[in-house]
Amino acid sequence: MQRSHFKRRIAISPEQITVNHGDTFVVSDRAAQIVEGHVHGVVHRDTRFVSLYRFSLNRSPLVPLTANQVDYYLVLAHFTNPPLVVPLPSGSELKPGQATVTKVQLDAQFPCNRVVSSGKVHVQLTRQVDTGRVLDEFYITNYDDQPTAFSLFIELKSDFADLFVIRGHVHAPAGTPESVWQPCEHVLVNRYHEGKFSAQLYFVIDRSDSDPVYTGGDIFFPIYLEPKQHWRASVTLHCLIGDSPAPPKREPIEPNGSRTVADGLHDRWHNLSANCRTSNYEVQRAFEEASDDIAACRLYEPDFPPDVWMPTAGVPWFVTVFGRDSEIASLQSLMVYPGLARGTLQKLAHYQGQKEDEWRLEEPGKIMHEIRHGPLATNNEVPHTPYYGTTDATPLYIILLSETWRWTGDRSLLERYLPTAEACLSWIDTYGDHDGDGFLDYWRWVERGLKNQGWKDSGNAIVYPDGRIVPNPITLCEFQGYVYDAKQRMAEIYHALGQPDQAYELHRQAQELQRRFHDAFWMNDEGFIALGLDPEKNEIRSIASNAGHCLWSGIVYPELAPKVVACLLAPDMFCGWGIRTLSSQNSAFNPLDYQVGAVWPHDNSIIAAGMKRYGFADEANRVAKAIFDASAFFQGHRLPELFGGLERTPRSMPVLYPAANIPQAWAAGSIFILLQTILGLRADAANRRLYIDPTLPDWLPDLTLIGLWVGQSRLDLCFTQYGFEVLKGGDEIEVVQA
C-alpha cells in the first residue's frame, strides 16, 4: 500500500456511536448518551422509541473515560464521577447488601456533607442491541477509601418520531406520547397513538441493588457503597408496535459478558462465511471489518430459513428491505456467503409489483425500492408501503438470480423464481420503456418520492455539463447495460431449463440493444459514454462514473473500452482515493456533495470489475488500491457509504461525508468484489467448476481464501504472484485457470 506521510495513521470516525441488530438500532453520542435535538435515538422499525436517554450522578454529568463499539451490536462505556456532595436528597433509602441505610443515618455519618472528589467512582455501561430491545447493564464501584452515597439519575423520553421526521424530510405528526409508571413492577411505559399507528416503549428494570424512585419524569436509584463495594442494575428497553402486553423480565447480563442470542447469531455468520488471510495488514483488516459490517446489516425475516438473511442498505437510516441496494450487496457477497442472495431473491419476489398504483409507483412486474413501517407509512402519509420509485432494481433482480445460480448450482432457484424473472422482463419492455424507444427510463415521481430513480437518486445527481439539473424523463446509460446483461443471463437460464427458443430471442434482443445503445450514447468527440438521454433524447454529455457500470455489464464494444477506462482514470475523475461520481470539470461538481463529486466505494468496486472484464487488470488494481488505501484511514478500516472526492496529496486523507451510513452494506461488499476481481473468480457450480484469473499486484503479494462457497462445497485457495494452490476442496470442485 502507499506509504502515508503521517508519522501516525489518523483514524477517521463519525461523531456518534451506532449499534444495531436486525431492524433495531441505537445512535448515541461518543459517551453512549442519547441527546435531544440530534439524530440520536433508539429506533425500531423506522420509529424512534427513545429520543432522550441520559444518566448522571446527583444530576451532574458523568465524566466519560472511554466508549467503544465492541461489536456491531455491543457498546462498552466507562465513566467516572464528577465531584459529589453526600449524603443524598431527603427521603432516600439505600440498601447496601442486606442492610438498610436511612437519610437520618447518613446525616449522622456525613454531618458535614462531605465532598467526594472526581475519579473515585467507576461507572461501567454494557449495552447490547437485540431485535426490538436494548439491554443496558450498569455496574458501579466505589474506589474511595470511605463510604459514599449518591443517586444514579436516568432521564428518558420518547417522541415516537418517524424516521423521515428524524432526518428532517417531513414535519413531525401531532400525536402526543403518554407515560405511566408502574411502581410495583418497576416499569415505565411510554405509549403513543396516531391514526392507525400505535407503539409502546417498556422501560423495564429487570433487577437493581436498590429500589428505583420515579419523580418528575425521571428515574433515580439511591446508592450507598462501602469502599470497594459494587452496585449493579439491569434494564431493558422494549420497543413494541401496536398494543402488546408487558414483556417478561430477563436474566441480567453479567459484567464479564454473558452470551446472548445476538452473540450466537454473530458466531453463526462467521462460521458460515468465507474468510481470508494475507500478509497485507490493511487488506486483512478491511476484509474482517467488511465481514462484520455485512453481518450487522442482516435482516432476520420470520419467513426465512435459519441460515438465510437479507442485507439491509445500511445503518442507521436504511435498516429495512431495499431493492437495488440489497441486490448489489448480495451480488458483492456471493463468494463470502450465498445465503444473503437467497434471502434477497425471496423477499423481493414477495413484494414484486402486481398492479398499477400511481401513489407508490407500483406497476406489474416491477421490483420495489424501499419499504417502511413507521407512523407516516402506516398512516399512508408517505408511499413507502412499499415504494417502487426505482428503475434499475428490476433488471438487477435477473442479474442476481443468474449469479446466485452460478455460485450455488441450485436449479430449484431458477424454477422457483422464473415467473418473477419473466415478470421483470415484461416490465422492462413495457412499463419500463415509457415512450417505446427501446430504452429503459424513468418518467415521473410522486411528491414525497424520488426524482431520480437510479442509484444516484438525489435530486441534483443528474446534471448537464453546465450544472443544470436534467428534467424527467431520463434515460440513464447504466440502465441499458443492466438490461443487456439481464437479457443475456436470462437467455442462459432458458438454455439451462431446456427452452432454447426463448434463449435465442433474448440473445437477439440483447445484441440489438447493444447496437442501438452505441448509436445513441457514444460521444465520439469525448471518447466516452453519455450519462444519459434527456426528455428530447439529446445526450446528457456529462462525464460521470455511471459509464463504468456499462463496462461491468458488458454492453460496451471491446474496441471502445480502452477509451472509457482512460477517461475514468483521468485526473478529473480519479482523485487518488477512487473514481468520483462526477467529473471535476462539470459546473455542478462538488467533492463534498452526495453524488456530484464524492467517492462511493461500491461504485468503484463495480467499475473495477468492469475494467477487469475487458482485460484491464492493472487499471482495476489501481482502483482497488485507492479504496483499500482509503479504508486504512477510517476507524477500524471500516468503509463508509461515501467520502469526499478531494484530490489526494502526500499529506491528505479521505474526508468523511457527515451523513454517511456506517456500516453500509454495499460499501462493505465492495471489499469482497474488489478481491474477487483481483483473483478473477467466476463460478460455474452447476458443472462443479471455479474459474480463476489471478492478477495480484505488488501491494498484494499473497491472498488465501478460506471456506469459499461453490455449490455445496467449501474451498481453501492460496494465491501468490507466482501461482495458486488448492488447499482444500479440490476433489469436489475443479479449479480452472482462465
C-alpha positions in Angstrom: 0.0 0.0 0.0 1.1 3.6 -0.5 3.1 4.8 2.5 1.5 7.6 4.5 3.4 10.8 5.1 1.8 10.9 8.6 4.0 9.5 11.3 0.9 8.1 12.9 -2.1 6.9 11.0 -5.1 9.0 11.8 -8.4 7.1 12.4 -11.3 9.0 10.9 -14.5 8.2 12.8 -18.0 9.7 13.0 -19.1 11.9 15.9 -21.5 9.3 17.2 -21.8 5.6 18.1 -24.2 3.4 16.1 -25.1 -0.1 17.1 -27.8 -2.3 15.7 -29.3 -5.8 15.4 -31.8 -6.5 12.7 -34.2 -3.6 12.3 -33.4 -2.0 15.7 -30.5 0.5 16.1 -29.2 3.0 18.7 -27.5 6.2 17.7 -25.8 8.0 20.6 -23.0 10.5 21.2 -19.5 9.3 21.8 -20.3 8.9 25.5 -23.2 6.5 24.7 -25.8 9.0 25.7 -28.9 9.9 23.6 -29.2 13.7 23.5 -32.4 15.6 22.4 -32.2 17.8 19.4 -29.9 15.4 17.5 -30.4 12.4 15.2 -29.8 10.3 18.3 -32.3 7.7 19.5 -33.4 4.1 19.9 -35.1 3.3 16.6 -37.1 0.1 15.8 -38.9 -0.5 12.5 -38.5 3.2 11.4 -39.9 4.7 14.7 -37.8 6.4 17.4 -38.9 4.9 20.7 -36.3 6.9 22.7 -35.4 10.5 22.0 -33.6 11.2 25.3 -31.6 8.8 27.4 -29.1 10.3 29.7 -27.7 9.2 33.0 -25.9 11.2 35.7 -24.8 11.1 39.3 -26.8 13.5 41.5 -27.9 15.2 38.2 -24.2 16.1 37.5 -22.9 14.7 34.1 -20.7 11.8 34.3 -17.1 12.2 33.3 -16.6 10.0 30.2 -13.4 7.9 30.1 -13.9 5.7 27.0 -16.7 4.3 25.0 -16.1 1.6 22.3 -18.3 -0.2 19.9 -17.0 -3.7 20.7 -19.2 -5.3 18.0 -21.9 -4.1 15.7 -24.5 -4.8 18.4 -22.4 -4.1 21.6 -21.1 -1.0 23.3 -18.9 -0.9 26.4 -18.5 2.5 28.1 -16.6 3.7 31.1 -17.2 6.8 33.2 -16.1 8.3 36.5 -17.8 10.7 38.8 -17.7 14.5 38.9 -17.2 16.0 42.4 -20.1 14.7 44.5 -21.7 16.0 47.7 -23.1 13.4 50.1 -25.5 12.4 51.5 -28.5 12.0 49.3 -31.7 14.0 48.9 -34.2 13.8 51.7 -36.4 10.7 51.9 -34.0 8.3 50.1 -33.4 4.8 51.4 -30.4 2.8 50.5 -29.7 -0.9 50.8 -26.1 -2.0 50.8 -26.2 -5.7 50.9 -28.9 -6.7 53.4 -28.7 -3.5 55.5 -31.0 -0.5 55.1 -29.4 2.9 55.5 -31.8 5.8 56.1 -31.3 9.5 55.5 -31.1 10.1 59.3 -28.3 7.5 59.5 -26.5 9.1 56.6 -26.7 12.5 58.1 -25.1 11.1 61.3 -22.3 9.5 59.2 -21.8 12.6 57.0 -22.6 15.6 59.1 -20.6 18.0 57.0 -21.9 17.0 53.6 -18.5 15.5 52.6 -17.4 16.2 49.0 -16.2 13.1 47.1 -13.6 14.2 44.6 -13.7 13.3 41.0 -12.3 9.9 39.9 -13.4 7.9 43.0 -16.4 6.2 41.5 -16.3 4.0 38.4 -19.4 3.5 36.2 -19.4 0.8 33.6 -22.2 0.6 31.0 -22.6 -2.5 28.8 -25.2 -2.0 26.1 -26.4 -4.8 23.7 -29.0 -4.3 21.0 -31.3 -7.2 20.1 -34.2 -7.1 17.7 -36.8 -4.9 19.3 -35.0 -4.3 22.5 -31.9 -2.7 24.1 -30.2 -4.3 27.1 -28.3 -2.0 29.4 -26.2 -3.1 32.4 -24.9 -0.6 34.9 -22.0 -1.6 37.2 -20.8 0.9 39.7 -17.8 0.6 42.1 -16.7 2.9 44.9 -12.9 3.2 44.9 -12.8 5.8 47.6 -11.4 4.8 50.9 -14.6 5.9 52.7 -18.3 5.1 52.3 -20.1 7.3 49.9 -23.7 7.9 48.8 -25.3 9.3 45.6 -28.1 8.7 43.2 -27.9 7.4 39.6 -30.4 9.5 37.7 -31.8 8.4 34.3 -33.6 10.8 32.1 -35.8 9.1 29.5 -38.2 10.5 26.8 -40.0 9.1 23.8 -41.2 11.1 20.9 -42.1 8.1 18.6 -40.9 10.2 15.6 -40.9 8.6 12.2 -37.5 8.1 10.5 -38.4 10.7 7.9 -39.1 13.2 10.6 -35.8 12.4 12.4 -33.9 13.1 9.2 -35.7 16.3 8.5 -37.6 15.2 5.4 -41.1 16.0 6.7 -42.7 17.7 9.7 -43.5 15.8 12.8 -47.0 14.4 13.3 -49.3 15.8 16.0 -49.6 12.8 18.3 -48.6 13.2 22.0 -46.9 10.4 24.0 -48.2 9.5 27.5 -46.1 8.0 30.3 -47.2 5.6 33.1 -45.0 4.5 36.0 -45.8 1.1 37.5 -44.1 1.2 40.9 -44.7 -2.3 41.9 -43.2 -3.8 38.7 -40.5 -1.1 38.4 -41.6 -0.4 34.8 -42.1 2.9 32.9 -44.4 2.7 29.9 -44.4 5.3 27.2 -47.4 5.0 24.8 -48.2 6.7 21.5 -51.1 6.6 19.2 -51.9 8.4 16.0 -54.3 7.2 13.3 -53.7 3.6 12.5 -50.3 3.6 14.3 -49.6 2.8 17.9 -46.5 1.9 19.8 -45.2 1.4 23.3 -41.9 1.6 25.0 -41.5 -0.5 28.1 -38.5 0.6 30.2 -38.2 -2.4 32.5 -35.9 -2.5 35.5 -35.1 -6.2 35.5 -33.0 -6.1 38.7 -31.2 -3.5 40.8 -29.4 -3.4 44.1 -31.6 -0.6 45.3 -35.2 0.3 44.6 -35.8 2.9 41.9 -37.8 6.1 42.5 -39.8 7.8 39.8 -40.2 11.6 40.1 -40.6 14.4 37.7 -40.4 12.2 34.6 -37.0 10.8 35.7 -35.9 7.6 37.4 -33.2 7.6 40.1 -31.6 4.9 42.1 -30.3 5.8 45.6 -26.9 4.1 46.1 -24.8 3.7 49.2 -21.4 2.0 48.8 -18.7 1.0 51.2 -15.2 1.1 49.9 -14.6 -1.3 47.0 -18.3 -2.3 47.1 -20.2 -2.7 43.8 -23.8 -1.8 42.8 -25.5 -3.0 39.7 -28.7 -2.7 37.7 -30.1 -4.4 34.6 -32.6 -2.6 32.5 -34.3 -3.4 29.2 -35.9 -1.0 26.7 -38.6 -3.0 24.8 -39.9 -1.5 21.6 -43.4 -2.7 20.7 -45.6 -1.8 17.7 -49.3 -2.0 18.4 -50.9 -3.0 21.7 -48.8 -5.6 23.4 -48.7 -6.9 26.9 -45.8 -6.1 29.2 -42.7 -8.2 28.3 -41.3 -10.5 30.9 -38.2 -9.6 32.9 -34.9 -11.1 31.8 -31.9 -12.5 33.4 -29.2 -9.9 33.7 -26.0 -9.8 31.6 -23.0 -10.2 33.9 -20.2 -7.6 33.6 -17.9 -10.3 32.3 -20.0 -10.6 29.2 -22.6 -13.4 29.3 -23.6 -14.6 25.8 -26.9 -13.5 24.2 -28.9 -14.5 21.1 -27.1 -11.8 19.2 -23.7 -13.3 20.1 -24.9 -16.7 18.8 -26.1 -15.2 15.5 -22.8 -13.3 15.1 -20.9 -16.6 15.6 -23.2 -18.4 13.2 -22.3 -15.8 10.5 -18.6 -16.2 10.9 -18.9 -20.0 10.9 -20.8 -19.9 7.6 -19.0 -17.0 5.7 -15.7 -17.2 3.9 -12.6 -15.6 5.4 -9.2 -14.5 4.0 -5.6 -14.4 5.1 -2.9 -12.1 3.6 0.4 -10.6 4.6 -1.0 -7.2 3.7 -2.4 -5.9 7.0 -4.6 -3.2 5.5 -6.4 -5.7 3.2 -6.7 -8.2 6.0 -8.3 -5.7 8.4 -10.6 -4.3 5.7 -11.9 -7.8 4.9 -12.5 -8.6 8.5 -14.4 -5.3 9.1 -16.4 -5.7 5.9 -17.5 -9.2 7.1 -18.6 -7.7 10.4 -20.4 -4.9 8.6 -22.3 -7.3 6.3 -23.3 -9.3 9.4 -24.5 -6.1 11.0 -26.7 -5.3 8.0 -28.6 -8.6 8.1 -32.4 -8.7 8.4 -33.9 -11.6 10.2 -37.2 -12.2 8.4 -39.6 -14.7 10.0 -40.3 -16.4 6.7 -36.6 -17.1 6.1 -34.8 -20.4 6.9 -32.3 -20.1 9.8 -29.2 -19.5 7.7 -30.8 -17.2 5.1 -30.8 -13.5 5.6 -31.2 -10.3 3.6 -28.9 -7.4 3.7 -30.4 -4.0 4.5 -28.9 -1.0 2.7 -27.1 0.5 5.7 -27.2 1.6 9.3 -28.7 3.7 10.7 -31.0 5.2 8.1 -31.6 2.3 5.8 -32.3 -0.6 8.0 -35.1 -2.1 6.0 -35.9 -4.1 2.9 -34.5 -2.5 -0.2 -34.4 -3.4 -3.8 -31.3 -2.1 -5.6 -29.1 -1.8 -2.6 -29.8 -5.3 -1.2 -29.4 -6.8 -4.7 -26.0 -5.2 -5.2 -24.8 -6.1 -1.7 -25.9 -9.6 -2.3 -24.1 -9.8 -5.6 -20.9 -8.5 -4.0 -21.2 -11.0 -1.2 -21.8 -14.2 -3.1 -18.3 -15.5 -2.8 -18.5 -14.9 1.0 -21.9 -16.4 1.7 -24.7 -17.0 -0.8 -27.5 -17.1 1.9 -27.8 -13.3 1.6 -28.7 -13.6 -2.1 -31.2 -16.3 -1.3 -33.0 -14.0 1.2 -33.0 -11.1 -1.2 -34.4 -13.1 -4.1 -37.2 -14.4 -1.8 -38.2 -11.1 -0.2 -38.1 -9.0 -3.4 -40.2 -11.7 -5.2 -42.8 -11.4 -2.5 -43.1 -7.7 -3.0 -42.9 -7.7 -6.8 -45.4 -5.2 -8.2 -48.9 -6.7 -9.1 -51.0 -3.6 -10.1 -50.8 0.0 -11.2 -50.6 2.4 -8.2 -49.6 5.9 -9.0 -49.0 6.9 -5.4 -46.5 4.2 -4.8 -45.3 4.0 -8.4 -46.1 0.3 -8.4 -46.5 -1.5 -11.7 -46.9 -5.2 -12.6 -43.5 -6.9 -12.6 -41.6 -4.0 -11.1 -39.2 -4.7 -8.2 -39.7 -2.4 -5.2 -37.3 0.2 -4.0 -38.0 0.5 -0.2 -40.5 -0.3 2.5 -41.1 1.5 5.8 -43.1 0.7 8.9 -43.2 3.9 10.9 -46.1 6.2 11.7 -46.0 8.0 8.3 -46.1 4.8 6.3 -48.7 3.2 8.5 -51.0 6.3 8.0 -50.2 6.5 4.3 -48.6 9.9 4.5 -45.5 8.6 2.6 -45.7 6.0 -0.3 -43.2 3.5 1.2 -45.7 0.6 1.8 -43.7 -0.4 -0.2 -42.5 2.3 -2.6 -41.5 1.4 -6.2 -39.6 4.5 -7.2 -36.6 2.8 -8.7 -35.9 1.6 -12.2 -32.7 -0.4 -12.0 -33.8 -2.9 -9.3 -35.9 -4.8 -11.9 -33.1 -5.8 -14.3 -30.7 -6.2 -11.3 -33.1 -8.9 -9.9 -32.5 -11.1 -13.0 -28.7 -10.5 -12.7 -28.8 -11.5 -9.1 -30.8 -14.7 -9.8 -28.4 -15.7 -12.6 -25.3 -15.0 -10.5 -26.7 -16.8 -7.4 -27.4 -19.9 -9.6 -23.8 -19.7 -11.0 -22.4 -19.8 -7.5 -24.8 -22.3 -5.9 -25.7 -24.5 -8.9 -29.2 -24.7 -7.3 -31.5 -25.4 -10.2 -34.5 -25.0 -7.9 -33.8 -21.3 -7.6 -34.3 -20.9 -11.4 -37.6 -22.9 -11.3 -38.9 -21.1 -8.2 -38.1 -17.6 -9.4 -38.6 -18.0 -13.2 -42.1 -16.4 -13.0 -40.6 -13.5 -11.1 -37.8 -13.0 -13.6 -40.2 -13.3 -16.6 -42.4 -10.6 -15.0 -39.3 -8.4 -14.6 -38.7 -8.8 -18.4 -42.2 -7.9 -19.2 -42.0 -4.8 -17.1 -38.7 -3.8 -18.7 -40.2 -4.0 -22.2 -43.5 -2.3 -21.3 -43.8 0.0 -18.3 -40.0 0.5 -18.1 -39.9 1.9 -21.6 -42.5 4.7 -21.3 -42.1 6.2 -24.8 -41.4 3.0 -26.7 -37.9 3.9 -27.9 -36.4 0.6 -26.7 -34.5 2.1 -23.8 -35.2 1.7 -20.1 -36.0 5.1 -18.5 -37.9 6.7 -15.6 -40.7 9.1 -16.2 -42.4 10.5 -13.2 -42.3 10.7 -9.4 -44.7 11.4 -6.6 -44.5 14.4 -4.3 -42.8 12.5 -1.5 -40.8 10.2 -3.7 -37.5 10.3 -5.6 -37.0 12.5 -8.7 -34.1 10.4 -9.8 -34.6 6.6 -9.8 -31.1 5.2 -10.5 -28.5 4.5 -7.8 -27.7 8.2 -8.0 -31.1 9.2 -6.6 -30.5 12.6 -5.0 -32.4 15.4 -6.6 -29.3 17.1 -8.1 -27.5 14.0 -9.2 -28.2 14.0 -12.9 -26.9 17.3 -14.5 -25.8 18.7 -17.8 -22.2 19.8 -18.2 -23.1 23.4 -17.3 -24.6 22.2 -14.0 -28.3 22.5 -14.8 -30.5 19.7 -13.4 -31.9 17.4 -16.1 -35.7 17.2 -16.1 -37.6 13.9 -16.3 -38.0 11.7 -18.2 -34.4 10.5 -18.1 -32.7 7.5 -19.8 -29.5 6.6 -17.9 -26.7 4.8 -19.6 -26.2 2.2 -17.0 -29.8 1.1 -17.2 -29.2 -0.1 -20.7 -26.2 -2.1 -19.6 -28.2 -3.7 -16.8 -30.9 -4.7 -19.3 -28.3 -6.0 -21.8 -26.8 -8.2 -19.1 -30.1 -9.3 -17.7 -31.3 -10.5 -21.2 -28.0 -12.3 -21.8 -28.3 -14.0 -18.5 -31.9 -14.8 -18.9 -31.0 -16.5 -22.2 -28.6 -18.6 -20.3 -31.3 -19.5 -17.7 -33.7 -20.5 -20.5 -31.0 -22.8 -22.0 -30.5 -24.4 -18.6 -34.2 -25.0 -18.3 -34.4 -26.5 -21.8 -36.2 -23.6 -23.6 -33.8 -22.8 -26.5 -36.3 -20.7 -28.5 -36.8 -18.2 -25.7 -33.0 -18.1 -25.1 -32.3 -17.3 -28.8 -34.8 -14.5 -28.8 -33.4 -12.8 -25.7 -29.9 -13.1 -27.0 -31.0 -11.4 -30.2 -32.7 -8.6 -28.3 -29.5 -8.1 -26.2 -27.4 -7.8 -29.4 -29.8 -5.3 -30.9 -29.8 -3.3 -27.7 -26.0 -3.1 -27.7 -26.0 -1.8 -31.2 -28.7 0.8 -30.6 -27.0 1.8 -27.3 -23.8 2.8 -29.0 -25.7 4.7 -31.7 -27.5 6.8 -29.0 -25.0 7.1 -26.2 -21.4 7.1 -27.6 -19.8 10.5 -27.7 -17.1 10.4 -30.4 -15.5 13.7 -29.5 -15.2 12.8 -25.8 -14.4 9.1 -26.4 -16.9 8.3 -23.7 -20.4 7.2 -22.9 -23.0 9.9 -22.3 -24.5 10.0 -18.8 -27.9 9.6 -20.3 -30.6 11.0 -22.7 -32.8 13.9 -21.7 -36.5 14.3 -22.5 -35.8 15.3 -26.1 -33.5 12.3 -26.5 -30.4 14.5 -26.6 -27.2 13.2 -25.0 -26.6 14.3 -21.4 -22.9 15.0 -22.2 -21.7 14.9 -18.6 -18.7 12.8 -17.7 -19.8 10.6 -14.8 -19.0 7.3 -13.2 -22.2 5.7 -14.5 -20.3 4.7 -17.6 -18.2 2.4 -15.6 -21.2 0.3 -14.9 -21.6 -0.2 -18.6 -18.2 -1.9 -18.5 -19.4 -4.2 -15.7 -22.5 -5.2 -17.7 -20.5 -5.9 -20.9 -22.6 -3.7 -23.2 -19.5 -1.6 -24.3 -17.9 -2.7 -27.6 -14.5 -4.1 -26.9 -12.7 -1.7 -29.2 -14.2 1.3 -27.3 -13.4 0.0 -23.8 -9.8 1.4 -23.7 -11.2 5.0 -24.1 -13.8 4.5 -21.4 -11.2 3.2 -19.0 -8.8 6.0 -19.8 -11.5 8.6 -19.2 -12.5 7.1 -15.9 -8.9 7.3 -14.7 -8.2 10.8 -16.0 -7.4 13.4 -13.3 -10.9 15.0 -13.4 -12.5 11.6 -12.5 -9.8 9.7 -10.5 -8.9 11.7 -7.4 -6.4 9.2 -5.9 -8.9 7.8 -3.3 -11.1 6.5 -6.0 -13.2 7.5 -9.0 -15.5 10.4 -8.4 -19.2 10.3 -9.2 -18.9 13.4 -11.5 -16.0 15.0 -13.4 -14.4 17.9 -11.6 -14.8 19.8 -14.9 -18.6 19.8 -14.6 -20.1 23.1 -13.3 -22.1 21.2 -10.7 -19.0 19.4 -9.3 -18.7 19.4 -5.5 -16.3 16.8 -4.0 -18.2 17.1 -0.7 -21.7 16.7 -2.2 -23.6 13.4 -2.1 -23.5 12.3 -5.8 -21.9 15.1 -7.8 -18.2 14.6 -6.9 -17.9 12.3 -3.9 -16.3 8.8 -4.0 -18.5 5.8 -3.4 -16.7 2.5 -2.7 -19.5 0.4 -4.2 -19.4 2.4 -7.4 -15.7 1.9 -7.6 -15.9 -1.8 -7.0 -18.4 -2.2 -9.9 -16.2 -0.1 -12.2 -13.1 -2.1 -11.2 -14.9 -5.4 -12.0 -15.9 -3.9 -15.4 -12.3 -3.0 -16.1 -11.1 -6.5 -15.3 -13.9 -7.9 -17.5 -12.3 -6.1 -20.5 -8.8 -7.2 -19.6 -7.6 -4.0 -17.9 -6.3 -5.8 -14.8 -3.7 -3.1 -13.9 -6.3 -0.4 -14.1 -8.7 -2.4 -11.9 -6.0 -3.0 -9.4 -5.3 0.7 -9.3 -8.9 1.4 -8.4 -8.8 -1.3 -5.8 -5.6 0.1 -4.2 -7.2 3.5 -3.9 -10.2 2.1 -2.0 -8.0 -0.1 0.3 -5.8 2.9 0.9 -8.8 5.0 1.9 -10.2 2.2 4.2 -7.0 2.3 6.2 -7.8 5.9 7.4 -11.2 5.1 8.7 -11.7 3.8 12.2 -11.4 0.0 12.2 -10.7 0.0 8.5 -14.5 0.4 8.1 -15.5 1.9 4.7 -18.3 4.4 4.9 -21.1 4.8 2.4 -19.1 7.5 0.7 -16.4 10.1 1.3 -15.2 13.3 -0.3 -13.7 13.4 -3.8 -11.0 15.8 -2.9 -7.7 15.3 -4.6 -5.2 13.1 -2.9 -1.9 14.6 -2.0 1.1 13.3 0.1 -0.3 14.9 3.3 -4.0 14.4 2.7 -6.5 11.9 3.9 -10.1 10.9 2.9 -12.7 13.3 4.1 -15.8 11.7 5.8 -19.2 12.7 4.5 -21.1 13.8 7.6 -24.3 11.9 7.0 -22.7 8.7 5.6 -24.2 5.5 6.8 -21.6 3.4 8.7 -21.9 0.4 8.2 -23.3 0.4 4.6 -23.8 -3.0 3.1 -22.6 -2.2 -0.4 -19.6 -0.3 0.9 -18.6 -3.4 2.9 -19.4 -5.6 -0.1 -17.0 -3.6 -2.2 -14.1 -5.2 -0.4 -15.3 -8.6 -1.4 -15.9 -7.8 -5.1 -12.6 -6.0 -5.3 -10.8 -9.1 -4.1 -12.9 -11.3 -6.4 -11.9 -9.0 -9.3 -8.2 -9.3 -8.5 -8.5 -13.0 -8.3 -10.7 -13.2 -11.4 -13.2 -15.6 -9.7 -16.1 -16.9 -11.8 -18.2 -19.8 -10.5 -20.0 -22.5 -12.6 -21.3 -24.5 -9.7 -23.8 -26.4 -11.9 -20.7 -28.0 -13.6 -18.7 -28.1 -10.4 -16.1 -25.6 -11.6 -14.5 -22.4 -10.4 -12.7 -20.3 -13.0 -9.9 -18.1 -11.8 -7.8 -15.3 -13.4 -5.5 -14.0 -10.7 -3.6 -10.8 -11.3 -2.2 -9.9 -7.9 -0.4 -6.6 -7.8 2.8 -5.9 -5.9 1.0 -4.5 -2.9 -1.0 -7.8 -2.5 1.7 -10.5 -2.8 -0.5 -13.2 -1.4 -4.1 -14.0 -0.5 -5.7 -17.1 0.9 -9.4 -17.6 0.8 -10.8 -19.9 3.5 -14.2 -21.5 3.2 -15.2 -20.2 -0.2 -18.6 -21.4 -1.2 -19.0 -23.0 -4.6 -22.2 -25.1 -4.7 -22.4 -27.1 -1.5 -18.6 -27.3 -1.3 -16.2 -25.1 0.5 -12.7 -24.4 -0.8 -9.5 -23.1 0.6 -7.4 -21.4 -2.1 -3.9 -19.8 -1.8 -2.9 -17.3 -4.3 0.6 -15.7 -4.8 2.1 -13.7 -7.6 3.7 -16.9 -8.8 0.6 -19.1 -8.9 -2.1 -20.7 -6.9 -2.7 -23.8 -4.8 -6.0 -25.6 -3.8 -5.6 -26.3 -0.1 -9.0 -27.9 0.4 -12.0 -28.9 -1.7 -10.1 -29.6 -5.0 -11.6 -33.1 -5.1 -15.1 -31.7 -5.2 -14.7 -28.6 -7.3 -12.4 -28.3 -10.4 -10.4 -25.0 -10.3 -9.6 -23.9 -13.8 -7.3 -21.0 -14.7 -9.0 -19.0 -17.4 
